[in-house]
């Protein structure tokens, strides 16, 4: 299940920790977190899944639910090895789910 559909108080802390209260199968709300640095990287100014430590070379990390489809989007400014900056975003529900009140990366 896409995590944002069964979550409240979603936020990004320290530019890489996704935190929220996620609902489990019993309907209880559970505090949950996942370190996005373990799953996202910055490859020459592009955000990339199955990589690591994206927060080490990005600025202005923001999280919002956007659009009619209520998409959970992480936005940031990524730097390449020459120091150029690029506005980038990633749909976190592409790979992150709520499984019984816990974040799971797929």
C-alpha positions in Angstrom: 0.0 0.0 0.0 1.3 3.5 -0.8 2.4 4.8 2.5 0.9 8.3 2.2 -2.7 6.9 1.9 -2.5 5.5 5.5 -0.3 8.2 7.1 -0.4 11.4 9.0 2.2 14.0 10.1 4.5 13.0 7.2 7.8 15.0 7.2 11.4 14.9 6.3 13.9 15.5 9.1 17.6 16.3 8.8 17.1 16.3 5.0 17.0 12.5 4.8 14.8 10.9 7.5 11.2 10.3 6.4 9.0 10.2 9.4 5.2 9.7 9.8 2.5 8.1 11.9 1.4 5.0 9.9 -1.7 3.1 10.4 -1.3 -0.7 11.0 -3.8 -3.4 10.1 -5.6 -3.0 13.5 -6.1 0.7 12.8 -3.6 1.8 15.4 -1.2 4.7 14.6 2.5 3.8 14.8 5.5 6.2 14.7 7.7 5.1 11.8 10.8 6.3 10.1 13.1 5.3 7.2 16.5 6.8 6.3 16.3 7.8 2.7 20.1 7.9 2.5 20.0 4.1 2.5 17.9 4.1 -0.7 18.4 7.3 -2.7 21.6 8.7 -4.2 22.7 11.7 -6.3 24.3 10.6 -9.6 25.7 13.8 -11.2 22.7 15.9 -10.3 20.0 13.2 -10.7 18.2 11.5 -7.8 18.6 7.8 -8.2 16.9 4.8 -6.4 19.0 1.9 -5.2 21.9 4.2 -4.4 22.9 6.0 -1.2 23.7 9.2 0.6 21.7 11.6 -1.6 21.5 14.1 1.3 25.3 14.6 1.2 25.1 16.6 -2.0 21.7 18.3 -2.0 20.1 21.4 -0.6 16.6 22.7 0.1 15.0 19.3 0.7 11.2 19.6 1.0 8.3 17.2 1.2 4.8 17.8 0.0 1.7 15.9 -1.1 1.0 17.2 -4.6 -1.5 17.0 -7.4 -4.9 15.5 -7.9 -3.4 12.0 -7.2 -2.0 13.2 -3.9 1.5 12.2 -4.8 4.2 12.2 -2.0 7.0 14.2 -3.5 10.5 14.9 -2.2 12.0 18.0 -3.9 15.6 19.2 -3.6 18.5 20.9 -5.3 21.1 18.3 -6.5 24.7 19.2 -7.2 26.8 17.5 -9.8 30.6 17.0 -9.5 31.2 20.4 -11.1 29.0 22.2 -8.5 26.1 22.8 -10.9 22.7 22.7 -9.2 19.5 21.2 -10.6 16.0 21.2 -9.2 14.9 17.5 -8.8 12.0 15.6 -7.4 11.1 12.0 -6.7 7.7 10.3 -6.0 8.4 8.5 -2.8 5.5 6.1 -3.2 7.3 4.5 -6.2 9.4 2.5 -3.8 8.2 3.1 -0.2 5.2 1.4 1.3 3.4 1.1 4.6 3.4 -2.5 5.7 1.5 -2.9 9.0 2.6 0.5 10.4 6.2 0.4 9.2 8.0 1.9 6.3 9.2 -0.7 3.8 11.5 -0.1 0.8 10.7 -2.2 -2.3 
